[in-house]
């Protein structure tokens, strides 16, 4: 009996601590500054009067790093001769071992707008694979910026599904390879199933015999650029 009484206060110690806990309710507010740095290739037409359309291209994971020539390998740069009017093409490069920081890409586009004669109503966004994911993410975050959006073999995520209404006023085309074993076609199917009810004009194209490389089938089609450049930003989108 004496043994048990001797250790009783120790056994009650956690209970006494919990009774002394205090619940606080407050708000944390702090302005955080961040440094942004990104390399890019920018092709701007010469001897053109007036403002020009801007095509923004986000590359895939294989073109990350610090060799800017890589960003032009699988892109509208490859098929520039198919674009029938003068356009500016902006292709940033994602750093090695990273995914697209869409905040930085957005600020880069704004910087290009401020320095060059860009038609703000004709800014177009496209990307493939990892860049397709970046395209959908950036379009979700800033739908007011883009006149048309084209994603190619893009991974998708739950954040996009949860914010599917952000795409409702966008001119959109989605492309994917039916044999893709890197980013499965289900990414395109599932996203389109969520997208169609809020944006019935959006289009999904499956290239049945393409594997992950559905970008050549996409970017080699002159009709894509005709469709894209015919679109202007919907001024009814609320910023």
N, C-alpha and C positions, 0 to 999 in steps of 0.2 A: 504493500500500500504506500509506504513512504517513497519507494522508487518511482511510482507513477506520479505522485504529486510533485516530485522534484522536477520532472520534465514537462509538466502541464503548461507553464508559461511559454515555453519554446514552441509547443504545438499550436498555440493560439496566436503566435506572432504574425503570420501572413494575414490572418483575419483582421487583426488590429491595423495593419498597414493599409488594407483595402478600404477600411472604414474612414481612413484619413485622406483618401484620394480626392482630388478636386477636378471637376470638369470645367474646361474653358471653351468658350465660343468666341471666335475672332475672325478677322480677315487678314490675309497676307497680301501685301501689295508692294511691288518693287519693280522699277524700270531697269531692264537688263539690256545692255548694249552688246552686240555681237559683231565680230569681224567676218567679212564675207570676201571670198576670193575664188574665182573660177576662170579658167582659160576658155577661149572660144575662137571659132573661125567665123568671120563675118564677110559675106560676099555682097557687095553693094554695086548696083549697076551704074555705069558712068554715062555722062552726057544725056541724062534723062531730066526733062523738065517736070516739076511738080512732085508730088508725093508718090511713093511706091509701096506696093504690098510687102508684107514681111512674112516669110515662112520660117517658123522655129522648129528645129529638128533635134530630138533627143535620141542619142544612140543607145545601143545595147551594152551588156556587161563586158563583151569582148573588146570594146574600144575605150575602156577606162584607162587612165594613166596620164602621161605627159607628152604623148606623141600626137600632136593635133592633126596630122595627116590621117590618122585612123578614123576620125569622126566623119570623114567624107566617104568612107569605103562602101557602106550600104545605106544609101540615103538619097534624097532628092538631088544632091550634088551629082550623083552618078547619072541621073537622067535629066540633067538641067536643060538639055537640048529639046526636051518635050514640052517645056513650059513656054507658052507662046507669047508672053508679055514680060517686060522687065520686072523682076522681083528681087528683093533682098532676101538672103538666106542666112539665118543665124544658127550656128551649131556649137553649143557649149560642150565642154568635156568634163565628164564626171571623174573625180579623183579615184585613184586605185583603192580597191577594197571598200568602196562606198556605194551607196545608192543615191539616187537623185535627191538633192536638197532643193525642193521646189520653191522655197522662200528665196533662196539665192537666185535661182533661174528667173523668178518673177522680177526681182530687182534688176537683174541684167537686162531684161526686156525693156523695163521702164527707162533704163539708162540709154539704151539704143534709141528708143523713141525720142528722148530729149536731145540726142546729138545728131540725129539724121532725119531726113525728110521721109518719115514713115506715115503711111495712111492708117490712122488709128482704127478706122472702120474695117480694115482688111488685114488683120493679123491672124495667121493660121498656125495651128499647132499639130505636130505629128511626131511619132516616135515608135520604135520597134523594141520588142522584148522588154528588157528593163526600162528602156525609154518609152515603151508603150504604157507601162505602169506609171512612169513619171508624167506622161501626157494626160492620162485619166486623172491622176492626183492633182496636177496643176489646173486642169480644166474644172475640177470639182471646187478647188479653192478660189479660182478667179474666173468664173464663167463670163463675167462682164467684159473680159479682155479679148476673147477670141471669136472670130467670124465663122470658123469651122475647125473641127477637131477630128483627127484621123489616128486611130490606134491600131498597131499591127502586132500580132502574136503577144498580146499583153497579159501579164499576170494581173489578177484583180485581188481586192481584199475587202474585209467586212466594213471598213470605214467608208469605202465607196458605196457599198450597198446601203449603209445607214444614211448616207447623204445623197441618195439617188435623185432627189428632187433638184439638186444643184445643176443637173444636166438637162433640165426640161426644156430650156429655150435654145439649146445649142444645135447647130448643124453638125451631125456626127456620122462617121462611117467607122465600122469595126471590121478588121480583117484577121483571119486566122487560117492556119493550115489544118486540114482535116486529119493529117497523119502526125501532127506535132506531138513528140514524146518528151519535149523539154518543158514547154508550157502547154499543158493539155488543153484541147479544144473546149473542155467544160468551162474554162475560164471565160471564154467568149459567150458560150451558150447561156451560162448562169447570169452573167452580167446583162446580156441582152434581154433576158426574161424579166429582169427587174427594171430595165431601162424603158422597154417598149410602152408600158402603160402610162409613163409620164412624158415620154417623147416618141410618139408614134412615127415621126418622120425619120428617126435614126435607122441606119441600115447595117445589117450584118452580112458579111460575105465570107463563105468558107471555100477555100481552094482545096478540093477533095484529095488531090494527089501531092499537096505540099506538106513537107515536114515542118521543122521550125522556121526554115527559110520561106516565109510567105511574103517577105518584104520585096523580093524581086518581082513577084507577080503583082504586088500592090503598086510599087513606085514606077514600074515600066509601062503603066497604062496611061496614055495621054488624057483619057477621059477623067481621071482622078484630078488632074490639075485644072481642067476646064470646070469641073464641078466646084472645086475648092475656090478658085479665083472669082467665080460668079457670086460667091456668098459675101455678104457684108454683115457686120455686127448688128445684132438686133438692138436697136436703141431703146426698146421697151424693157430690157433687162434692168432691174434695179441694182444699182451699185451698193 
